[in-house]
Amino acid sequence: MTGATITASVPVLEPPGWALAERALFDLLDYAWRHFARVFTGPDGRLNYRHTLTSRDGVDDFYETFFNWPQLYLLGGADDLLAHTARHWEGVTAQLTELGMVKDEYERGYDWFHQGESLLLLYFLTMADPARWAARSVRFAELYADPAHGNYDPDRCIIRRPHNGSDPGRTGLFDGAHYPWLDQEARCYGFPLDWLVPDGAPEPERARDPRLTSQMATRMGTGDTAVNLAATGLVLNAWILTGEQRYRDWIEQYAGAWRQRAAANHRILPDNTGPDGVVGSLLDGRWYGGHYGWSWPHGWYSVGTAAAVAALAAATVTGDDTHLDLLRPALDTLTSHGKVMAFADSDSSLASKWHPQLAEAITTPTLLVPYRHSDGGWFDYNPMLAAIPMALWHHTHDPADRQRLEELREAAGYDWRTVRSFRSKEEAGHEEPWFAFLTGDNPGYPEKILAAAQAQVRHRLARIQAYRDADVSEADIHLWQQCNPVVTEALVQLTWGGPQVIYNGGLQQARVRYYDVARRRPGLPASVAALVSSIDPAATIVDLVNLDPEQDRTVIVQAGSFAEHAIEAVRYTACSDRSWIGSLYDYGHSEPMIIERHAEVRGPWLTILLPASTRIRLTLTLALRTRIPSYATPFDGAG
């Protein structure tokens, strides 16, 4: 059931620059992923790697390499991209099994900062082909939803240990004599349990350092940690697939328990519990100091993304947006402790992230917020991660959530409209100029971000050429991510009206998605470009352009990533008649007379017929989150 059907009639005489640039990016990406696969992967899809892995780290780096390839397919990438990406998942999974890192196709046991990164590839594969990936996705979710697997304690509402997964025998945080902490990492991030070695005391040898050996194992290697909240994304994926009540209940129970702990801690999310479920019971009462928590190594960079995944998951399954209060108080607390200073003068441990993103603005005084907290108070000042408040506002469209973004923009010393060409690990970071565009203050954003995306693809292609013969060692396994030429942030923002996925385990947000009727698959049809210029539920604006001068296209517009919204009605542009073509004896043409029409829809899907060289502007009235999220498609006969 595809709701109403509308035929576009406004001619494309001068194609919009953004539409041409968008289709050119699709074409370049199609070449780029094929080239990467030829250079860096083998016949069965595995990466070209012939060494061992000597620590628990590394699984994420293999999967992350391809994380946004099925996302590109969902946007409208090549038909064969999906099969190729599935082959890479299976090849890499076999490879990691041989390396002793994966058991039963799932990570044996590691932290959820990294597991969340690994799983994005699976989530997008499931979204693109739920029938093929449902069984695996549900089986993996059961590792947490079913207490029999040993990961979850339903009585205390905790995940039992920071390193968790498919192997209950993998306990603690390390397998050797001490936690594998490199000198450069220590210089950048410091040490866990820093109070055990007072300032000014001689640095112990690694094998004798209690912060990395016995005390770390005892105090940090068991009990729950806030980054485990990202496991809600895995269970949310199973709930969307099956609709089973127990997955909903698990998310509500687990996220709700952390929300209660935050409420008891002045509304700030703590980062640890002991095996008894009590905050600070292994850390002498400290609410901070847990593994990948507020003190070490990343603070908000890891805690904030996990909290966002869980808050959004709980709000999604329950329909109760008060679950977002797991996240909001922490955002506001960090902002209240902010300082105005130049990033170049800050104590940031994330300089490698922010230097490309801020560029020349690193010397401009701007609001920086603390990411970490220890016995000495708040420290490690950085710009606020705009992705988190942006994801929050996108979900709620609450004026208060928008106001938080407006206040961050007002406090910034640099212009949020500026588009810089960079590609972060998360393949994100342009939320600020996108927000300015959505609020009507950055009209040139579409063409600028598409140009920036082109530049990054071409830069990655140059890196592939430079390192094509490299013998990748264990220390170099980030090279594949750094060479991945697939960039999707611009297309996600412009065509779906959504933020890039929360990188450490989120599921995709979108105002709209598309299906190609002729190919009966998700994504924009060939030659069709889309632009979402407003995500206001009362007036979500979508422009569709068929650039093909000969072929008609039919596209279905879906409300939401998972058809969780309903299109109540649509206003759309139409050409009043064909007089603009002129008579047989006219050499020129007149401007088309554009009028606006209205149609009721009352469902998640709207079919648009796009004759050759036509365009249409849709102004959708959406009812947000009024439907149960589902992987059903308009071709399934459901709706």
C-alpha positions as CSV (number, residue, x, y, z in Angstrom):
1,M,0.0,0.0,0.0
2,T,1.7,3.2,-1.2
3,G,-0.8,5.9,-0.4
4,A,-1.5,8.7,-2.8
5,T,0.1,9.0,-6.2
6,I,1.2,12.3,-7.7
7,T,2.7,13.1,-11.1
8,A,5.3,15.8,-11.4
9,S,4.6,18.3,-14.2
10,V,7.1,21.2,-13.6
11,P,9.7,21.1,-16.3
12,V,13.5,21.1,-15.6
13,L,14.8,23.8,-17.8
14,E,17.9,24.9,-15.8
15,P,18.9,22.0,-13.6
16,P,19.7,23.1,-10.0
17,G,23.4,23.1,-9.2
18,W,22.8,20.9,-6.2
19,A,21.0,18.3,-8.2
20,L,23.8,18.0,-10.8
21,A,26.4,17.9,-8.0
22,E,24.4,15.2,-6.1
23,R,24.2,12.9,-9.0
24,A,27.9,13.5,-9.8
25,L,28.8,12.4,-6.3
26,F,26.8,9.2,-6.7
27,D,28.7,8.5,-9.9
28,L,32.1,9.1,-8.3
29,L,31.2,7.0,-5.3
30,D,30.3,4.1,-7.6
31,Y,33.8,4.1,-9.0
32,A,35.4,4.7,-5.6
33,W,34.1,1.7,-3.7
34,R,34.9,-0.6,-6.5
35,H,38.4,0.7,-6.7
36,F,38.9,0.3,-2.9
37,A,37.7,-3.3,-3.1
38,R,40.0,-4.2,-5.9
39,V,43.1,-2.8,-4.0
40,F,42.5,-3.8,-0.4
41,T,40.3,-6.9,-0.4
42,G,40.5,-10.6,-1.5
43,P,38.1,-12.7,-3.5
44,D,36.0,-13.7,-0.5
45,G,35.7,-10.1,0.7
46,R,38.3,-10.2,3.5
47,L,40.8,-7.4,3.9
48,N,44.4,-8.0,2.8
49,Y,46.0,-8.7,6.1
50,R,48.5,-11.4,6.9
51,H,49.5,-10.7,10.6
52,T,48.1,-11.6,14.0
53,L,46.2,-9.5,16.4
54,T,47.9,-9.5,19.8
55,S,45.3,-7.7,22.0
56,R,41.5,-7.5,22.3
57,D,41.4,-4.5,20.1
58,G,41.0,-4.5,16.3
59,V,37.6,-6.1,15.4
60,D,36.0,-2.7,15.0
61,D,38.7,-1.6,12.6
62,F,37.9,-4.4,10.2
63,Y,34.2,-3.9,10.1
64,E,34.3,-0.1,10.3
65,T,36.1,0.0,6.9
66,F,32.8,-0.8,5.2
67,F,30.3,0.6,7.7
68,N,28.7,3.1,5.3
69,W,28.7,1.0,2.1
70,P,25.2,-0.4,2.7
71,Q,24.2,3.1,3.8
72,L,25.2,4.3,0.3
73,Y,23.1,1.5,-1.2
74,L,20.1,2.6,0.9
75,L,20.6,6.1,-0.4
76,G,20.6,5.0,-4.1
77,G,24.0,3.4,-4.7
78,A,24.6,0.7,-7.3
79,D,22.4,-2.4,-7.3
80,D,25.4,-4.8,-6.8
81,L,26.8,-2.8,-3.9
82,L,24.6,-4.6,-1.4
83,A,25.8,-8.1,-2.4
84,H,29.5,-6.9,-2.4
85,T,29.1,-5.4,1.1
86,A,27.5,-8.6,2.4
87,R,30.5,-10.5,1.0
88,H,32.8,-8.2,2.8
89,W,31.0,-8.7,6.1
90,E,31.1,-12.5,5.7
91,G,34.8,-12.4,4.6
92,V,35.9,-10.2,7.4
93,T,33.9,-12.3,9.9
94,A,35.6,-15.4,8.8
95,Q,39.0,-13.6,8.9
96,L,38.4,-12.4,12.5
97,T,37.3,-15.9,13.5
98,E,40.6,-17.3,12.3
99,L,42.4,-14.5,14.2
100,G,40.6,-15.6,17.4
101,M,38.7,-12.4,17.8
102,V,35.2,-13.5,16.9
103,K,33.1,-16.5,18.1
104,D,29.9,-17.6,16.5
105,E,30.1,-14.5,14.2
106,Y,30.2,-12.1,17.1
107,E,32.9,-10.2,19.0
108,R,34.1,-12.5,21.8
109,G,34.3,-9.7,24.4
110,Y,35.2,-6.0,24.2
111,D,33.9,-2.6,25.3
112,W,30.8,-1.1,23.6
113,F,32.6,2.0,22.5
114,H,34.2,-0.2,19.9
115,Q,31.4,-2.8,19.6
116,G,29.0,-0.1,18.6
117,E,31.4,0.9,15.8
118,S,31.6,-2.7,14.6
119,L,27.9,-3.1,14.4
120,L,27.0,-0.2,12.2
121,L,27.8,-2.4,9.2
122,L,25.3,-5.0,10.4
123,Y,22.6,-2.5,11.2
124,F,22.7,-1.0,7.7
125,L,22.9,-4.4,6.1
126,T,19.7,-5.3,8.1
127,M,18.0,-2.1,7.0
128,A,18.8,-2.8,3.4
129,D,18.0,-6.5,3.3
130,P,16.1,-7.5,6.5
131,A,15.1,-11.0,5.3
132,R,18.7,-12.0,4.9
133,W,20.1,-10.5,8.1
134,A,17.2,-10.9,10.5
135,A,18.3,-14.2,12.0
136,R,21.8,-13.0,12.7
137,S,20.6,-9.7,14.1
138,V,18.1,-11.4,16.5
139,R,20.7,-14.0,17.5
140,F,23.2,-11.3,18.4
141,A,20.6,-9.3,20.4
142,E,19.8,-12.5,22.4
143,L,23.3,-12.3,23.8
144,Y,22.0,-9.4,25.9
145,A,18.3,-9.8,26.0
146,D,18.5,-13.4,27.3
147,P,20.3,-13.6,30.7
148,A,21.2,-17.2,30.0
149,H,24.1,-16.0,27.9
150,G,25.7,-14.5,31.0
151,N,26.0,-10.9,29.8
152,Y,22.9,-9.4,31.6
153,D,21.9,-9.5,35.2
154,P,18.1,-8.8,35.2
155,D,17.9,-8.5,39.0
156,R,20.4,-5.7,39.2
157,C,19.7,-4.4,35.7
158,I,23.3,-4.4,34.7
159,I,25.5,-5.8,32.0
160,R,27.9,-7.8,34.1
161,R,31.3,-6.6,32.8
162,P,32.8,-3.9,30.6
163,H,34.2,-6.5,28.1
164,N,31.2,-8.6,27.0
165,G,30.1,-10.5,23.9
166,S,29.7,-14.0,22.7
167,D,32.4,-15.6,24.9
168,P,31.5,-15.7,28.6
169,G,35.0,-17.0,29.3
170,R,36.6,-13.7,28.3
171,T,36.7,-11.8,31.6
172,G,38.6,-8.7,32.8
173,L,40.1,-6.1,30.5
174,F,43.3,-7.7,29.2
175,D,44.8,-11.1,28.6
176,G,48.5,-10.4,29.3
177,A,50.3,-9.1,32.4
178,H,48.9,-5.6,32.0
179,Y,46.5,-3.5,30.0
180,P,48.1,-2.7,26.6
181,W,48.5,1.1,27.0
182,L,51.0,2.7,24.6
183,D,53.2,5.6,25.6
184,Q,51.6,8.0,23.1
185,E,48.2,7.0,24.4
186,A,49.3,7.7,28.0
187,R,50.7,11.1,26.9
188,C,47.4,12.0,25.3
189,Y,44.8,10.5,27.6
190,G,46.6,9.8,30.8
191,F,45.9,6.8,33.0
192,P,42.8,5.1,34.5
193,L,42.5,5.2,38.3
194,D,44.9,8.2,38.3
195,W,44.5,8.7,42.1
196,L,46.5,5.5,42.7
197,V,49.8,7.2,41.6
198,P,49.8,10.8,43.0
199,D,51.1,13.7,40.9
200,G,54.8,14.0,41.1
201,A,55.4,10.3,42.0
202,P,57.7,8.3,39.8
203,E,55.9,6.5,36.9
204,P,55.8,2.7,37.6
205,E,56.8,0.2,35.0
206,R,53.8,-1.0,33.0
207,A,53.9,-4.5,34.5
208,R,54.0,-3.1,38.0
209,D,51.6,-0.2,37.5
210,P,48.5,-0.8,39.6
211,R,46.5,1.4,37.3
212,L,47.1,-1.1,34.5
213,T,47.4,-4.4,36.4
214,S,45.8,-5.7,39.6
215,Q,43.8,-2.6,40.6
216,M,42.5,-2.1,37.1
217,A,41.4,-5.7,36.9
218,T,39.7,-5.5,40.4
219,R,38.1,-2.1,40.2
220,M,37.3,-1.7,36.4
221,G,37.2,-5.3,35.0
222,T,33.8,-6.2,36.4
223,G,30.4,-4.6,36.9
224,D,28.6,-2.3,34.5
225,T,29.9,0.8,32.7
226,A,27.9,3.6,31.0
227,V,29.2,2.8,27.5
228,N,27.4,-0.5,27.7
229,L,24.3,1.6,27.1
230,A,25.1,1.3,23.4
231,A,23.9,-2.3,23.5
232,T,20.4,-0.9,23.4
233,G,21.0,-0.3,19.7
234,L,21.5,-4.0,19.1
235,V,18.3,-4.9,20.9
236,L,16.4,-2.0,19.2
237,N,17.4,-3.5,15.9
238,A,15.9,-6.8,17.0
239,W,12.7,-5.1,18.2
240,I,12.2,-3.3,14.8
241,L,12.7,-6.7,13.1
242,T,10.3,-8.7,15.3
243,G,8.2,-6.3,17.3
244,E,8.6,-8.7,20.3
245,Q,7.6,-7.1,23.6
246,R,10.5,-8.5,25.6
247,Y,13.0,-6.5,23.5
248,R,11.0,-3.4,24.3
249,D,11.0,-4.3,28.0
250,W,14.7,-5.0,28.0
251,I,15.6,-1.6,26.6
252,E,13.1,0.1,28.9
253,Q,14.5,-1.7,32.0
254,Y,18.2,-1.3,31.2
255,A,18.1,2.3,30.0
256,G,15.6,3.1,32.8
257,A,18.0,1.7,35.5
258,W,20.8,4.0,34.3
259,R,18.3,6.9,34.2
260,Q,17.5,6.2,37.9
261,R,21.2,6.2,38.7
262,A,21.6,9.6,37.0
263,A,18.6,11.0,38.9
264,A,20.3,10.0,42.2
265,N,23.5,11.6,41.0
266,H,22.3,15.2,40.6
267,R,20.8,14.1,37.2
268,I,24.3,13.5,35.8
269,L,24.8,10.0,34.3
270,P,27.4,8.1,36.4
271,D,29.8,5.8,34.5
272,N,30.0,2.7,36.6
273,T,28.4,0.2,38.9
274,G,29.9,-2.7,40.7
275,P,28.6,-6.3,40.3
276,D,26.1,-5.3,43.0
277,G,24.5,-2.7,40.8
278,V,25.7,0.1,43.1
279,V,27.3,3.2,41.6
280,G,30.9,3.6,42.8
281,S,31.0,0.4,44.9
282,L,34.4,-0.6,43.3
283,L,35.7,2.9,43.1
284,D,35.4,4.1,46.7
285,G,32.1,5.8,46.0
286,R,33.2,7.7,42.8
287,W,30.4,8.1,40.2
288,Y,33.2,8.5,37.7
289,G,36.3,6.4,36.9
290,G,34.7,3.5,35.1
291,H,36.0,1.8,32.0
292,Y,35.6,4.2,29.0
293,G,33.9,6.5,31.4
294,W,34.1,10.1,32.5
295,S,37.7,10.0,33.6
296,W,39.5,7.9,31.1
297,P,40.1,7.8,28.2
298,H,37.5,9.9,26.3
299,G,34.8,11.0,28.8
300,W,31.8,12.6,27.0
301,Y,33.1,11.4,23.6
302,S,32.3,7.9,24.7
303,V,29.7,8.4,27.5
304,G,27.6,10.9,25.5
305,T,27.3,8.8,22.4
306,A,26.3,5.7,24.4
307,A,23.7,7.7,26.4
308,A,22.3,9.1,23.2
309,V,21.9,5.7,21.6
310,A,20.1,4.4,24.7
311,A,17.9,7.5,25.3
312,L,16.7,7.5,21.7
313,A,16.2,3.7,21.8
314,A,14.1,3.9,24.9
315,A,12.1,6.8,23.6
316,T,11.5,4.9,20.4
317,V,10.2,1.7,21.8
318,T,8.1,3.3,24.5
319,G,6.9,6.5,22.8
320,D,7.9,8.3,26.0
321,D,10.3,11.1,25.3
322,T,11.0,11.6,29.0
323,H,13.6,8.9,28.5
324,L,15.7,11.6,26.8
325,D,16.3,13.0,30.2
326,L,19.0,10.3,30.4
327,L,20.9,12.7,28.1
328,R,19.7,16.3,28.4
329,P,21.0,17.0,32.0
330,A,24.5,15.9,31.1
331,L,24.4,18.2,28.0
332,D,23.4,21.1,30.1
333,T,25.9,20.4,32.9
334,L,28.8,20.3,30.4
335,T,27.6,23.6,28.9
336,S,27.3,25.2,32.4
337,H,31.0,24.3,33.0
338,G,32.0,25.7,29.6
339,K,34.8,28.3,29.1
340,V,35.4,30.7,26.3
341,M,38.9,30.2,25.0
342,A,40.8,29.3,21.8
343,F,40.9,25.6,21.1
344,A,44.7,25.9,20.6
345,D,45.0,26.9,24.3
346,S,42.8,24.1,25.7
347,D,43.9,20.9,27.4
348,S,42.0,18.8,24.8
349,S,43.0,15.2,24.3
350,L,41.3,15.1,20.9
351,A,43.4,17.5,18.9
352,S,43.6,15.1,16.0
353,K,39.8,15.2,15.8
354,W,39.3,19.0,16.1
355,H,42.2,20.5,14.1
356,P,40.8,19.4,10.7
357,Q,37.2,20.3,11.8
358,L,38.0,23.8,13.1
359,A,40.9,24.5,10.8
360,E,41.8,28.2,11.1
361,A,39.3,28.6,13.9
362,I,41.5,26.8,16.4
363,T,42.9,30.2,17.4
364,T,39.4,31.8,17.7
365,P,38.0,32.1,21.2
366,T,34.8,30.0,21.4
367,L,32.8,28.0,23.9
368,L,34.6,24.8,25.0
369,V,33.0,22.3,27.3
370,P,34.7,19.7,29.6
371,Y,34.6,16.1,28.4
372,R,36.2,14.5,31.4
373,H,35.9,14.5,35.2
374,S,38.2,13.2,37.9
375,D,39.1,13.9,41.5
376,G,40.4,17.3,40.4
377,G,37.0,18.2,38.8
378,W,36.2,18.9,35.1
379,F,38.9,19.0,32.4
380,D,39.7,18.2,28.8
381,Y,37.9,21.1,27.1
382,N,36.6,20.7,23.5
383,P,33.7,22.1,21.4
384,M,30.4,20.4,22.1
385,L,29.8,17.4,19.9
386,A,27.0,18.9,17.8
387,A,25.9,15.5,16.6
388,I,24.3,14.7,20.0
389,P,22.1,17.8,20.5
390,M,21.3,17.6,16.8
391,A,20.1,14.0,17.0
392,L,18.0,15.0,20.0
393,W,16.3,17.9,18.2
394,H,15.8,15.8,15.1
395,H,13.9,13.2,17.2
396,T,11.7,15.6,19.2
397,H,11.5,18.8,17.1
398,D,11.0,20.3,20.6
399,P,11.6,24.1,20.7
400,A,13.7,23.6,23.9
401,D,16.0,21.2,22.0
402,R,16.3,23.6,19.1
403,Q,17.1,26.4,21.6
404,R,20.0,24.4,23.0
405,L,21.5,24.4,19.5
406,E,20.8,28.1,19.0
407,E,22.6,28.9,22.3
408,L,25.6,26.8,21.3
409,R,25.7,28.6,18.0
410,E,25.5,32.0,19.7
411,A,28.3,31.0,22.0
412,A,30.6,29.9,19.2
413,G,33.3,32.2,18.2
414,Y,33.3,30.9,14.6
415,D,30.6,31.0,11.9
416,W,28.4,27.9,11.9
417,R,27.7,28.5,8.2
418,T,31.3,27.7,7.2
419,V,31.7,24.4,5.4
420,R,35.1,22.9,5.7
421,S,36.3,19.9,3.7
422,F,37.3,17.1,6.1
423,R,36.3,13.5,6.8
424,S,36.3,12.5,10.5
425,K,36.4,8.9,11.7
426,E,32.6,9.1,12.2
427,E,32.1,10.5,8.6
428,A,30.3,13.3,10.2
429,G,31.0,16.7,11.8
430,H,29.1,19.1,9.5
431,E,26.0,19.3,11.8
432,E,26.6,23.0,12.5
433,P,26.4,24.4,8.9
434,W,23.6,21.9,8.2
435,F,21.6,23.3,11.2
436,A,22.2,26.8,9.8
437,F,20.8,25.6,6.5
438,L,17.7,24.0,8.0
439,T,17.0,27.2,10.0
440,G,17.1,29.3,6.8
441,D,20.5,30.9,7.3
442,N,22.8,29.0,5.0
443,P,21.2,28.7,1.5
444,G,24.4,27.7,-0.3
445,Y,25.0,24.7,2.0
446,P,23.9,22.0,-0.4
447,E,26.4,22.8,-3.1
448,K,29.2,23.5,-0.6
449,I,28.8,20.2,1.3
450,L,28.6,18.3,-2.0
451,A,31.8,19.9,-3.2
452,A,33.4,19.1,0.1
453,A,32.3,15.5,-0.2
454,Q,33.7,15.3,-3.7
455,A,37.1,16.6,-2.4
456,Q,37.1,13.9,0.3
457,V,36.4,11.1,-2.1
458,R,39.2,12.3,-4.4
459,H,41.6,12.6,-1.4
460,R,40.8,9.1,-0.3
461,L,41.4,7.8,-3.9
462,A,44.8,9.4,-3.8
463,R,45.5,7.7,-0.4
464,I,44.5,4.4,-2.0
465,Q,47.0,5.0,-4.7
466,A,49.8,5.9,-2.3
467,Y,49.3,2.9,0.0
468,R,48.0,0.3,-2.4
469,D,51.1,-1.9,-1.9
470,A,51.4,-1.4,1.9
471,D,51.9,-4.5,4.1
472,V,49.4,-3.4,6.8
473,S,50.7,-4.3,10.2
474,E,48.7,-4.5,13.4
475,A,49.7,-1.0,14.3
476,D,48.4,0.2,10.9
477,I,45.0,-1.3,10.7
478,H,43.3,2.1,10.8
479,L,44.7,2.6,7.2
480,W,41.7,1.0,5.6
481,Q,39.3,3.4,7.4
482,Q,41.5,6.3,6.4
483,C,41.3,5.2,2.8
484,N,37.6,4.3,2.7
485,P,36.4,6.6,-0.1
486,V,32.7,6.2,0.6
487,V,31.3,9.5,2.0
488,T,27.6,9.6,2.9
489,E,27.1,12.5,5.4
490,A,26.2,15.0,2.7
491,L,23.7,12.6,1.0
492,V,22.1,11.6,4.4
493,Q,21.6,15.3,5.3
494,L,20.4,16.5,1.9
495,T,18.3,13.6,0.7
496,W,17.0,12.0,3.9
497,G,16.9,15.2,6.0
498,G,18.7,13.2,8.7
499,P,21.9,13.5,10.7
500,Q,24.6,11.0,10.1
501,V,24.1,7.9,12.3
502,I,25.5,8.1,15.8
503,Y,28.8,6.3,15.2
504,N,29.1,4.3,18.3
505,G,26.1,2.1,17.8
506,G,23.1,4.2,16.8
507,L,20.4,3.4,14.2
508,Q,19.7,5.8,11.4
509,Q,17.5,8.8,11.8
510,A,15.7,10.4,8.8
511,R,12.7,12.5,8.0
512,V,12.2,10.7,4.7
513,R,13.7,7.8,2.7
514,Y,13.0,6.6,-0.8
515,Y,12.3,3.5,-2.9
516,D,12.9,3.0,-6.6
517,V,9.7,1.4,-7.9
518,A,11.2,0.1,-11.1
519,R,14.0,-1.7,-9.3
520,R,11.9,-2.6,-6.3
521,R,14.6,-1.6,-3.9
522,P,15.4,1.2,-1.4
523,G,17.2,4.4,-2.6
524,L,16.7,7.1,-5.2
525,P,16.3,6.0,-8.8
526,A,19.1,6.7,-11.3
527,S,19.2,10.3,-12.4
528,V,16.9,11.5,-9.6
529,A,18.2,14.0,-7.1
530,A,16.5,15.0,-3.8
531,L,16.9,17.9,-1.4
532,V,15.2,18.2,2.0
533,S,15.4,21.9,3.0
534,S,13.1,21.8,6.1
535,I,12.5,19.1,8.6
536,D,9.6,20.9,10.4
537,P,7.0,18.2,10.8
538,A,4.3,20.7,9.9
539,A,6.1,21.6,6.6
540,T,8.9,19.1,5.7
541,I,10.1,20.3,2.3
542,V,11.4,17.8,-0.3
543,D,12.5,18.7,-3.8
544,L,12.7,15.9,-6.3
545,V,14.3,16.3,-9.8
546,N,14.5,13.8,-12.6
547,L,17.5,14.9,-14.6
548,D,17.1,12.2,-17.3
549,P,15.9,13.8,-20.6
550,E,14.3,10.6,-21.8
551,Q,13.5,8.2,-19.0
552,D,10.6,8.5,-16.6
553,R,11.2,7.5,-13.0
554,T,8.9,6.6,-10.1
555,V,9.9,7.1,-6.5
556,I,8.2,6.3,-3.3
557,V,8.8,8.7,-0.5
558,Q,8.7,7.1,3.0
559,A,8.2,9.0,6.2
560,G,11.0,8.2,8.6
561,S,13.9,5.7,8.6
562,F,11.5,2.9,9.6
563,A,8.1,4.2,8.4
564,E,7.6,5.4,11.9
565,H,6.0,8.7,10.8
566,A,2.8,9.2,8.8
567,I,2.3,11.6,5.9
568,E,-1.0,13.2,6.7
569,A,-1.1,15.5,3.7
570,V,1.0,17.0,1.0
571,R,1.1,20.3,-0.9
572,Y,3.0,20.1,-4.1
573,T,4.0,22.2,-7.1
574,A,2.5,21.7,-10.5
575,C,2.5,23.3,-13.9
576,S,-0.8,24.8,-14.7
577,D,-0.6,23.9,-18.5
578,R,1.9,23.3,-21.3
579,S,1.7,26.8,-22.9
580,W,5.3,27.5,-21.7
581,I,6.5,25.2,-24.6
582,G,5.3,27.8,-27.2
583,S,3.7,27.3,-30.5
584,L,5.0,25.7,-33.6
585,Y,6.4,29.0,-34.8
586,D,8.0,30.2,-31.5
587,Y,11.8,30.2,-31.1
588,G,11.7,30.7,-27.4
589,H,9.6,29.7,-24.5
590,S,7.7,31.4,-21.7
591,E,8.2,30.7,-18.0
592,P,6.0,27.8,-16.8
593,M,3.1,28.9,-14.6
594,I,3.6,27.2,-11.3
595,I,0.7,26.5,-9.0
596,E,0.3,24.5,-5.8
597,R,-2.0,21.6,-5.2
598,H,-3.0,19.6,-2.2
599,A,-3.6,15.9,-1.5
600,E,-4.5,13.8,1.5
601,V,-2.1,10.9,2.2
602,R,-2.6,9.5,5.7
603,G,0.0,6.8,5.6
604,P,3.8,6.3,5.6
605,W,4.3,6.3,1.8
606,L,3.7,8.6,-1.1
607,T,4.3,7.7,-4.7
608,I,5.7,10.3,-7.1
609,L,5.8,9.8,-10.9
610,L,8.6,11.8,-12.4
611,P,8.4,12.1,-16.2
612,A,11.7,12.8,-18.0
613,S,13.1,16.3,-17.1
614,T,10.5,17.2,-14.5
615,R,10.7,18.3,-10.9
616,I,8.4,18.7,-7.9
617,R,8.4,20.3,-4.5
618,L,6.6,18.5,-1.8
619,T,5.6,20.1,1.5
620,L,4.7,17.3,3.8
621,T,2.6,17.4,6.9
622,L,4.0,14.7,9.1
623,A,2.8,13.1,12.3
624,L,6.0,12.1,14.0
625,R,6.4,8.6,15.5
626,T,2.7,7.7,15.2
627,R,3.5,4.3,13.7
628,I,5.5,1.3,15.1
629,P,8.9,1.3,13.5
630,S,9.4,-1.5,11.0
631,Y,11.6,-2.8,8.3
632,A,8.5,-3.4,6.1
633,T,8.7,-1.9,2.7
634,P,6.0,-0.5,0.4
635,F,6.5,-3.6,-1.7
636,D,5.5,-6.0,1.1
637,G,1.8,-5.0,1.0
638,A,2.0,-3.8,4.6
639,G,1.1,-0.4,5.9
